[in-house]
Amino acid sequence: MARVTVEDCVERVPNRFDLVVLAGQRARDISSGSELLVDRDNDKNPVVALREIAEDQLSTEELFESVVQGRQKVAPVEEIDELDEAAMSMSSGETDDDDLDLAALAQEVAAQGAPEPVNRDRLAERYDAGEDPKI
């Protein structure tokens, strides 16, 4: 079993902080079933990830993109444009048969016994009135 050192990996990824992020992402990918690019040699996933980086077996650009997509909280611009177009067509009265009927959906959810949405004003009124403000 060959030991992998940070110096081996820094040749491929100069910034040690980036190296940690990339190795962590690759280790998570391996844990979720991604194919190994080097022999495991009874090593754990983080060590295998570092060995793959040291041996230049994967594209660091693709790993960076995977990290960014995994941490992204806002939809890409293309998705936002599609949502805006759908909202504009719904507000102008141009609805397709595929559009959701929100009233019917609300009735279906209520029929399934879903709890009522929390209304903070209503909770405050119950509390002020001396009632039990449980949700």
C-alpha positions, 0 to 999 in steps of 0.5 A: 500500500503506497502512502499518498502525501499532500506534496504528491497532490499539490503538484496537481492542485496547487492550492491546499484549500482547493485540494481539500474541497476537491478530495472531499467531493471526490470522496463523497462521490465514491461513497455514493457509488462512483467508479474508482479510478485507482485500486482501493488497496484497503484504503478509505474513500478520502485516501482513494480520492487523494490518490486519484488526484495525485495520479491525475486520474480525474479532471479537476475542472469537472470536480470543481464544477461538481462542487459548485453545483452541489453548493449552489442555492440559486437556480441557473439563469436558464431555469429562472428564465423558463420559470419567468416565461411560465409565470407570464403565460399563466398571468396572461391567461395563456394556460396549458392543460399541463398547468397546475390547478392550485385550488384542486391541489390545495383540496387534495392536500387537505383531504390527505390530512396535511396540517394547516400552514402556520400563520404567525398572526393567528398564533399571536392572536391565540397566545394573546387570547390566552389560548393554547397556541400549539400548531 
